[in-house]
Amino acid sequence: MTVDQISSVADRPGAAASTGRAPAAARSRTSMTARRHRAFYMFTSPWIIGFLLLTITPMAYALWLSFTTFDGISPHWRYVGLGNYRELLNDSVTWDALGRAGLFAVTSVPLSIIAGLALAVLINRPVKARGVFRTLLYLPAVVPPVGAGLAFKSLFDPNSGAANGVLTFFGFDAVGWLGDPYARYVLLMTVLWAAGNVMIISLAGLQDVPRELHEAARIDGASAWRTFRSITVPLLSPVLLFQTVTGMIASVQTIMPLLLAPLGDTSGITTVPQSNYLYMMHVFAQYFALGRYGYASALLWVLFVLILIATGLIFKFTSGVVFYNVDPEAKK
């Protein structure tokens, strides 16, 4: 083809349209991508703004306070650097409270997971009025912590509580439930009483287990326990891991039942039984009873770091026993 022929072809209207089609398509794709990005940030902006204002900013402020002697009221404070952290390392009361909080987490988290899973297995069976049972078992989980704490305080009151009323009716001596050493058991009861949250999450996981696997195991002659142990639990392992991590974080931050259980002190600090003087109770006392905002902020930041470490260890040591239908490490 000669140069004149090439020029004549390029001068045709169709050729001009075809040469401009690619840039127009590229601009259209760029515009679509920009609109999607704007829509994404528009819809997520409330959460992003809330996260920055209500999470990052308070955490940064608490970190700054942890290097000072600020008491929350007086303008006379000074910068002490790592002084609060050095005092924390040498404070036996802090480490005792942290140890009790860790023991409470190690005890309450497995019990709540087992109780919730057991309830989920029961209400997952095809029985009549199953929805009613699900509602009744979940109701305690939606009761506000203040209401639950007051209810258990009234129930286990050593003078007029129903628990001691039942004991005396059958000829047993009354028990000081809200004092040592029984107070820790009452606290565990409050956790187990609200196991409905764990039950609902476990129920969702159970309903996601393929029925074909259970039917195949039944045909092969596997017992119900063997099917549950070899099929159901491995497929529920991501759910159980989620409940373990969130339960651990929630348990070490338990404070509301501790504030409501003591007797004789409206502040809820000085009369907390020793067995229930957990880490967050110690933080509360430093903040509001002693006015040591700087030291209490250091306590909170140490707890934050310990929670991060504990979460990382949980993920590390459970990586070989958690089964995912989709590989979480797979690249998209």
NORBELKA-V272288 format. One record per residue. N is the residue number from 1. RES is the residue in one small letter. PSI is psi in whole degrees, 0 to 359 (999 if undefined). OMEGA is omega in whole degrees, -180 to 180 (999 if undefined). NEAR is the number of other ideal C-beta (glycine too) atoms within 10 Angstrom. Layout:
n: {N & N}
res: {RES & RES}
psi: {PSI & PSI}
omega: {OMEGA & OMEGA}
near: {NEAR & NEAR}
//
This chain:
n: {1 & 2 & 3 & 4 & 5 & 6 & 7 & 8 & 9 & 10 & 11 & 12 & 13 & 14 & 15 & 16 & 17 & 18 & 19 & 20 & 21 & 22 & 23 & 24 & 25 & 26 & 27 & 28 & 29 & 30 & 31 & 32 & 33 & 34 & 35 & 36 & 37 & 38 & 39 & 40 & 41 & 42 & 43 & 44 & 45 & 46 & 47 & 48 & 49 & 50 & 51 & 52 & 53 & 54 & 55 & 56 & 57 & 58 & 59 & 60 & 61 & 62 & 63 & 64 & 65 & 66 & 67 & 68 & 69 & 70 & 71 & 72 & 73 & 74 & 75 & 76 & 77 & 78 & 79 & 80 & 81 & 82 & 83 & 84 & 85 & 86 & 87 & 88 & 89 & 90 & 91 & 92 & 93 & 94 & 95 & 96 & 97 & 98 & 99 & 100 & 101 & 102 & 103 & 104 & 105 & 106 & 107 & 108 & 109 & 110 & 111 & 112 & 113 & 114 & 115 & 116 & 117 & 118 & 119 & 120 & 121 & 122 & 123 & 124 & 125 & 126 & 127 & 128 & 129 & 130 & 131 & 132 & 133 & 134 & 135 & 136 & 137 & 138 & 139 & 140 & 141 & 142 & 143 & 144 & 145 & 146 & 147 & 148 & 149 & 150 & 151 & 152 & 153 & 154 & 155 & 156 & 157 & 158 & 159 & 160 & 161 & 162 & 163 & 164 & 165 & 166 & 167 & 168 & 169 & 170 & 171 & 172 & 173 & 174 & 175 & 176 & 177 & 178 & 179 & 180 & 181 & 182 & 183 & 184 & 185 & 186 & 187 & 188 & 189 & 190 & 191 & 192 & 193 & 194 & 195 & 196 & 197 & 198 & 199 & 200 & 201 & 202 & 203 & 204 & 205 & 206 & 207 & 208 & 209 & 210 & 211 & 212 & 213 & 214 & 215 & 216 & 217 & 218 & 219 & 220 & 221 & 222 & 223 & 224 & 225 & 226 & 227 & 228 & 229 & 230 & 231 & 232 & 233 & 234 & 235 & 236 & 237 & 238 & 239 & 240 & 241 & 242 & 243 & 244 & 245 & 246 & 247 & 248 & 249 & 250 & 251 & 252 & 253 & 254 & 255 & 256 & 257 & 258 & 259 & 260 & 261 & 262 & 263 & 264 & 265 & 266 & 267 & 268 & 269 & 270 & 271 & 272 & 273 & 274 & 275 & 276 & 277 & 278 & 279 & 280 & 281 & 282 & 283 & 284 & 285 & 286 & 287 & 288 & 289 & 290 & 291 & 292 & 293 & 294 & 295 & 296 & 297 & 298 & 299 & 300 & 301 & 302 & 303 & 304 & 305 & 306 & 307 & 308 & 309 & 310 & 311 & 312 & 313 & 314 & 315 & 316 & 317 & 318 & 319 & 320 & 321 & 322 & 323 & 324 & 325 & 326 & 327 & 328 & 329 & 330 & 331 & 332}
res: {m & t & v & d & q & i & s & s & v & a & d & r & p & g & a & a & a & s & t & g & r & a & p & a & a & a & r & s & r & t & s & m & t & a & r & r & h & r & a & f & y & m & f & t & s & p & w & i & i & g & f & l & l & l & t & i & t & p & m & a & y & a & l & w & l & s & f & t & t & f & d & g & i & s & p & h & w & r & y & v & g & l & g & n & y & r & e & l & l & n & d & s & v & t & w & d & a & l & g & r & a & g & l & f & a & v & t & s & v & p & l & s & i & i & a & g & l & a & l & a & v & l & i & n & r & p & v & k & a & r & g & v & f & r & t & l & l & y & l & p & a & v & v & p & p & v & g & a & g & l & a & f & k & s & l & f & d & p & n & s & g & a & a & n & g & v & l & t & f & f & g & f & d & a & v & g & w & l & g & d & p & y & a & r & y & v & l & l & m & t & v & l & w & a & a & g & n & v & m & i & i & s & l & a & g & l & q & d & v & p & r & e & l & h & e & a & a & r & i & d & g & a & s & a & w & r & t & f & r & s & i & t & v & p & l & l & s & p & v & l & l & f & q & t & v & t & g & m & i & a & s & v & q & t & i & m & p & l & l & l & a & p & l & g & d & t & s & g & i & t & t & v & p & q & s & n & y & l & y & m & m & h & v & f & a & q & y & f & a & l & g & r & y & g & y & a & s & a & l & l & w & v & l & f & v & l & i & l & i & a & t & g & l & i & f & k & f & t & s & g & v & v & f & y & n & v & d & p & e & a & k & k}
psi: {132 & 173 & 323 & 322 & 321 & 319 & 321 & 324 & 319 & 335 & 352 & 149 & 321 & 323 & 318 & 321 & 321 & 324 & 333 & 354 & 319 & 311 & 323 & 318 & 320 & 318 & 323 & 317 & 319 & 317 & 319 & 317 & 318 & 319 & 321 & 320 & 316 & 319 & 320 & 309 & 333 & 315 & 330 & 351 & 322 & 317 & 317 & 314 & 315 & 320 & 318 & 318 & 323 & 351 & 300 & 314 & 312 & 323 & 318 & 320 & 318 & 324 & 318 & 318 & 328 & 347 & 13 & 176 & 26 & 137 & 6 & 345 & 303 & 138 & 352 & 95 & 165 & 158 & 126 & 4 & 235 & 17 & 317 & 323 & 324 & 321 & 322 & 317 & 334 & 8 & 107 & 328 & 320 & 314 & 326 & 318 & 321 & 320 & 319 & 323 & 319 & 319 & 320 & 320 & 316 & 330 & 313 & 324 & 309 & 321 & 317 & 323 & 316 & 316 & 315 & 320 & 320 & 317 & 321 & 320 & 321 & 313 & 356 & 351 & 148 & 84 & 163 & 149 & 35 & 322 & 324 & 316 & 321 & 318 & 314 & 321 & 335 & 340 & 316 & 333 & 338 & 359 & 131 & 146 & 326 & 315 & 318 & 318 & 317 & 323 & 315 & 328 & 318 & 322 & 321 & 20 & 130 & 340 & 318 & 13 & 152 & 330 & 313 & 332 & 320 & 318 & 313 & 330 & 323 & 12 & 10 & 159 & 150 & 151 & 139 & 80 & 328 & 9 & 175 & 144 & 10 & 344 & 326 & 328 & 325 & 320 & 320 & 324 & 322 & 325 & 314 & 329 & 329 & 37 & 8 & 327 & 314 & 322 & 315 & 317 & 319 & 322 & 318 & 320 & 321 & 320 & 348 & 352 & 127 & 131 & 335 & 326 & 320 & 319 & 320 & 319 & 323 & 321 & 324 & 357 & 14 & 141 & 169 & 319 & 319 & 321 & 317 & 318 & 324 & 342 & 305 & 310 & 314 & 321 & 338 & 358 & 321 & 323 & 317 & 324 & 316 & 316 & 326 & 314 & 310 & 324 & 321 & 315 & 318 & 323 & 321 & 349 & 13 & 130 & 325 & 311 & 330 & 326 & 331 & 339 & 325 & 157 & 146 & 359 & 114 & 338 & 338 & 31 & 304 & 340 & 12 & 129 & 148 & 323 & 339 & 10 & 81 & 179 & 313 & 333 & 322 & 319 & 316 & 318 & 320 & 321 & 302 & 338 & 321 & 347 & 28 & 77 & 321 & 313 & 319 & 322 & 323 & 320 & 316 & 321 & 325 & 319 & 320 & 315 & 319 & 323 & 319 & 316 & 315 & 320 & 316 & 320 & 322 & 314 & 323 & 313 & 350 & 3 & 332 & 353 & 359 & 125 & 127 & 135 & 329 & 132 & 117 & 342 & 356 & 140 & 139 & 999}
omega: {-177 & 180 & 179 & -179 & 179 & 179 & 179 & 178 & -179 & -179 & -179 & -180 & -178 & -180 & 179 & -180 & -178 & 180 & 179 & -177 & -178 & 176 & 179 & 179 & 179 & 178 & 179 & 178 & 178 & 179 & 179 & 179 & 179 & 179 & 179 & 178 & 179 & 179 & 180 & -178 & 177 & -178 & -179 & -177 & 177 & 179 & -179 & 179 & 178 & 179 & -180 & -175 & -172 & 179 & -176 & -179 & 177 & 179 & 178 & 179 & 178 & 177 & 177 & 179 & -177 & 178 & -177 & 175 & -176 & -179 & 177 & -176 & -172 & 176 & -178 & 177 & -179 & 179 & -178 & 179 & -179 & -178 & 179 & 180 & 176 & 177 & 179 & -179 & -178 & -178 & -179 & 179 & 179 & -177 & 175 & 178 & 178 & 177 & 177 & 177 & 177 & 178 & 178 & 179 & -179 & -179 & -172 & -176 & 178 & -180 & -180 & 179 & 179 & 179 & 180 & 179 & 178 & 178 & 179 & 178 & -179 & -176 & 175 & 180 & -178 & 179 & 179 & 179 & -179 & 179 & 179 & 179 & 178 & -180 & -178 & -179 & -179 & -176 & 180 & -178 & -179 & 176 & 179 & -179 & 179 & 179 & 179 & 180 & 179 & 179 & -180 & 176 & 178 & -178 & -176 & 175 & -175 & -177 & -175 & -178 & -180 & -179 & 178 & 176 & 178 & -180 & -179 & 178 & 179 & 173 & 178 & 178 & 177 & -176 & 175 & -172 & -175 & 176 & 178 & -2 & -172 & -175 & -180 & 179 & 176 & 178 & 177 & 178 & 179 & 179 & -179 & -180 & -180 & -180 & -179 & 178 & 178 & -179 & -178 & 180 & 178 & 179 & 177 & 178 & 179 & -179 & 177 & 178 & -178 & 179 & -179 & 180 & 177 & 179 & 178 & 178 & 178 & 178 & 179 & 176 & 180 & 178 & -180 & 180 & 179 & 177 & 180 & -176 & -173 & -178 & -174 & -177 & 177 & 179 & 177 & -174 & 176 & 178 & 179 & 176 & 178 & -180 & 179 & -178 & -179 & 178 & 177 & -179 & -179 & -175 & -179 & 178 & -179 & 179 & -172 & 178 & -180 & 180 & -174 & -175 & -175 & 180 & 171 & -179 & -177 & 179 & 177 & -177 & -171 & -176 & 177 & 178 & -177 & -179 & 180 & 177 & -177 & -173 & -179 & 175 & 177 & 177 & 180 & -180 & 180 & -179 & -164 & 178 & -176 & 179 & -180 & -176 & -179 & -180 & 179 & 177 & 175 & 177 & -179 & -180 & 175 & 177 & 179 & 179 & 179 & 177 & 177 & -180 & -180 & 178 & 178 & 178 & 178 & 179 & -178 & -174 & 177 & -177 & -178 & -177 & 179 & -177 & 178 & 174 & 176 & -178 & -178 & -179 & -178 & 178 & 178 & 999}
near: {7 & 7 & 7 & 8 & 9 & 10 & 9 & 12 & 11 & 10 & 9 & 10 & 7 & 8 & 12 & 11 & 10 & 10 & 10 & 10 & 10 & 9 & 9 & 10 & 10 & 10 & 10 & 10 & 10 & 10 & 10 & 10 & 10 & 10 & 10 & 10 & 10 & 10 & 10 & 10 & 10 & 9 & 9 & 11 & 10 & 9 & 9 & 10 & 10 & 10 & 12 & 10 & 10 & 10 & 10 & 10 & 11 & 10 & 14 & 10 & 11 & 18 & 14 & 13 & 21 & 24 & 17 & 19 & 17 & 21 & 16 & 13 & 9 & 9 & 6 & 8 & 15 & 9 & 11 & 17 & 9 & 12 & 17 & 23 & 16 & 12 & 15 & 18 & 11 & 8 & 15 & 7 & 11 & 20 & 13 & 15 & 21 & 20 & 12 & 19 & 22 & 17 & 13 & 21 & 21 & 12 & 15 & 22 & 22 & 12 & 15 & 23 & 19 & 13 & 18 & 25 & 25 & 14 & 21 & 24 & 15 & 14 & 22 & 16 & 8 & 5 & 9 & 7 & 9 & 13 & 9 & 10 & 15 & 18 & 12 & 12 & 19 & 18 & 11 & 16 & 16 & 9 & 14 & 9 & 15 & 12 & 10 & 19 & 20 & 14 & 15 & 22 & 19 & 12 & 15 & 22 & 16 & 15 & 8 & 8 & 19 & 11 & 19 & 20 & 12 & 10 & 15 & 12 & 8 & 6 & 6 & 10 & 7 & 13 & 15 & 15 & 21 & 21 & 18 & 12 & 10 & 17 & 23 & 19 & 11 & 20 & 22 & 15 & 16 & 23 & 22 & 15 & 16 & 20 & 24 & 21 & 18 & 27 & 25 & 18 & 20 & 25 & 22 & 11 & 20 & 17 & 10 & 12 & 16 & 11 & 8 & 8 & 14 & 16 & 11 & 13 & 18 & 12 & 8 & 9 & 7 & 16 & 10 & 11 & 8 & 12 & 18 & 16 & 12 & 13 & 17 & 19 & 15 & 14 & 18 & 22 & 16 & 17 & 21 & 20 & 17 & 13 & 21 & 16 & 17 & 15 & 21 & 19 & 14 & 15 & 19 & 21 & 17 & 21 & 15 & 16 & 21 & 22 & 18 & 18 & 24 & 20 & 13 & 6 & 10 & 8 & 13 & 21 & 18 & 10 & 14 & 22 & 19 & 13 & 17 & 21 & 20 & 28 & 27 & 20 & 20 & 22 & 22 & 19 & 20 & 21 & 18 & 15 & 12 & 12 & 15 & 20 & 21 & 26 & 26 & 23 & 24 & 28 & 26 & 20 & 18 & 19 & 17 & 13 & 10 & 15 & 15 & 10 & 10 & 16 & 15 & 10 & 10 & 14 & 12 & 9 & 9 & 15 & 11 & 6 & 11 & 16 & 10 & 12 & 8 & 6 & 7 & 8 & 7 & 7 & 4 & 2}
//
